[in-house]
């Protein structure tokens, strides 16, 4: 669990997102460790394009914050794989999520 508290493992996001759905998703990952012996989670930022009008080009637009103009990703992703390989016939749980960083 200590691996989650490094600066290399953080990304700027809206406080409502971090305290809302994203937080519930992270709690779900922790809960999986009670049910499975191995839980792997990969998370990261996404800069997804938007299309202003039908038939127009797509553009990547994102917020920048602070004096250093830190880019805020448009979305976050999380991929989860959980299993108990030492238990024959046990289920494998896999999930993938893309979550917007702003409301």
C-alpha positions in Angstrom: 0.0 0.0 0.0 2.9 2.4 0.7 3.7 2.4 -3.1 0.6 4.6 -3.7 2.1 7.6 -1.8 4.9 8.7 -4.1 4.9 11.9 -6.1 5.5 9.8 -9.2 2.1 8.2 -8.6 -0.1 11.4 -8.4 -2.0 13.4 -11.0 -3.9 16.6 -10.7 -7.7 16.2 -10.6 -10.8 17.9 -9.5 -11.4 17.5 -5.8 -15.0 16.4 -6.4 -13.7 13.6 -8.6 -11.0 12.5 -6.2 -13.6 12.4 -3.3 -16.4 11.0 -5.5 -16.4 8.1 -8.0 -12.6 7.8 -8.2 -12.4 7.4 -4.5 -15.1 4.7 -4.5 -13.2 2.9 -7.2 -10.0 3.0 -5.2 -11.9 1.7 -2.1 -13.3 -1.1 -4.2 -9.7 -2.1 -5.2 -8.7 -2.2 -1.6 -11.8 -4.4 -0.8 -10.7 -6.8 -3.5 -7.6 -7.7 -1.4 -9.9 -9.3 1.2 -11.4 -11.6 -1.5 -8.4 -12.3 -3.7 -4.7 -13.1 -2.9 -3.4 -11.1 -5.9 -4.8 -7.8 -7.0 -3.0 -5.8 -9.7 -4.1 -2.2 -10.5 -2.8 0.1 -13.2 -4.0 3.7 -13.2 -3.0 6.7 -15.2 -4.0 10.0 -16.9 -5.6 10.3 -20.3 -5.8 13.4 -22.6 -8.8 12.4 -24.7 -9.9 14.5 -27.7 -13.2 16.2 -28.1 -15.1 17.0 -31.3 -16.7 20.5 -31.2 -19.3 19.9 -33.9 -20.3 16.9 -36.0 -17.9 16.4 -38.9 -15.2 18.8 -37.5 -11.7 18.0 -36.4 -11.1 16.6 -33.0 -9.0 18.6 -30.5 -7.3 17.9 -27.2 -8.3 20.6 -24.7 -7.3 20.5 -21.1 -7.0 22.8 -18.1 -3.6 24.0 -16.8 -3.1 25.0 -13.2 -0.6 26.7 -11.0 2.3 29.0 -11.8 4.1 26.2 -13.7 1.0 25.5 -15.9 0.6 21.9 -14.9 -1.6 20.0 -17.3 -4.7 18.4 -15.9 -5.7 15.3 -17.7 -9.2 15.1 -19.2 -9.8 11.6 -17.9 -8.2 9.0 -15.7 -8.1 5.2 -16.4 -7.9 2.2 -14.1 -7.4 -1.4 -15.0 -7.9 -4.0 -12.3 -7.1 -7.8 -12.3 -7.7 -9.9 -9.3 -7.2 -13.6 -8.8 -6.3 -16.3 -6.3 -4.1 -18.6 -8.4 -3.3 -21.0 -5.6 -7.0 -22.0 -5.4 -8.1 -24.1 -8.4 -11.3 -23.0 -10.0 -11.3 -19.6 -8.3 -12.7 -16.8 -10.3 -10.7 -14.1 -12.0 -12.1 -10.5 -11.8 -11.1 -8.0 -14.4 -12.3 -4.5 -14.9 -11.4 -1.4 -16.9 -12.7 2.2 -16.3 -12.3 5.6 -17.9 -13.4 8.4 -15.7 -13.7 12.2 -16.6 -11.6 14.3 -14.2 -14.2 17.2 -14.1 -17.9 17.3 -13.6 
